[in-house]
Amino acid sequence: MKRVLPALSLLCLLILLAAGAGCTTEAPPAANLSVSELADQYLAKAGTIRDYRAEYVVTSGRTGDDPGYARIMYDYKSPSFARMEVLESGSRLPGTFATTNGTSTAWYNADSGTFDLSSRTDIRREYDYQSMVRQIVSDRGFSIIDRDRSDSRDRSLIEVVTAPWSDEYTPYISSRVRAWVEPSTGLAWMILTYYDPTTGPTLPPGMSTPTLTPATPGAESAGSITRSDVPNREVQYESIEVNCGLADSYFDFVAPEGSEPRCVPRYVNYVEPPRTDTSVPITRPLPGGVRYSLNESDSGRTIEMYPGEVLEIDLRVIPTLAYRWIMPTEGSGLELMNAGTFSLMPEDIEVTPYSFKSIPGYYRMRFLAVGEGTTVFDGIFALDGCDIGNAKRFNLTVHVVARE
């Protein structure tokens, strides 16, 4: 018995030593994490999230009757499915939603009861704050400025500074982004963005004045950056459910009953007919002249032409504006010779960012009558081929007849 006890004690000691030499499976508390450790733990957990459903409230730094309040439901599935729906808002009717499979995006506007199947809105950049924070953490340019262990969860307040101004992380101009992050889950629960203004009127070249937030008193000098105590946007997540098994089909667009397309297919898919004669610049008079020279005031007319005659149409545009004239035609008898936009730039006009609308700009089309037939024009001045109801229009009917 005396020999057994020492052997048993030695065995117990070896077991204890082996256990002590092993790796711990518990992550260190957030209160002890460095920037690098927080990033590693956060990204590792975020990488296990295949999909999630979330609801958050967003408010702006504006004051008064319209604080810019909205409640949003946002769903995501890897790698690129996303859906956003407005639940409450001071500016949009609840029920407005957008959905994307990463290739195409559909948007339904509950205010107008219309939908757009080719929306250019980047849903993830505009509404996915989890993705935004993940990018900030991944870039590892943040600092840890506070810790919180309430609710038995360790959360850290991180901040990235992009002063003076940047849209690197936000879809609008900001100078700082803060976020309360939870390394143990790879989630962010509150995001605050700031615009730290200058005390002087000078802005970076090409930038207009963003929404300002109250600045901290005591600026050092005119033109210096003043840190704001009030965020220009605050996003508070109220619920996040991860890995809930969302199907791909959940992100398919289903048009609400009674809704109509905002973009008429023939305008969205419009392709300008090939040009047959580009020898004369669109700004130069055409040798031999034209039979008709029409503008917007001629919309609705019916005209008659003979083969060999030329029709010229000049329609007003605003230089640099993304809106354009889209002119689908049906029928026969006409052939496009040349087309293009141009601006009249008198030497006495001083172009500034505020006077560009006064510069006369035109979209000109020249058609050659090539044979008997009737052509009907049904054009709109629109963005992305969408007839938004009050778009300017140009309608014309052209009969090409044989000479007697």
Secondary structure, DSSP 8 states (H G I E B T S, - for coil): -TTHHHHHHHHHHHHHHHHHHS---S---GGG--HHHHHHHHHHHHTT--EEEEEEEEEES--SS----EEEEEEEETTTEEEEEEEEESSS-TT-EEEE-SS-EEEEETTTTEEETT----HHHHH-HHHHHHHHHHHT--EEEEEE-GGG--EEEEEEEEEEEE-SSSSS-EEEEEEEEETTTTEEEEEEEE---BSSS---TT--------B-S--SSTT-B--BSS-SEEEEEEEEEES----GGGGS----TT-EESS-HHHHT------S--SS-TTS--TT--SEEE-GGGTTEEEEE-TT-EEEEEEEE-TT-S-EEE--EEESSEEEEEEEEEE---TT----TTTGGGS-EEEEEEEEE-SSEEEEEEEEEEBTTB--SS-EEEEEEEEE----
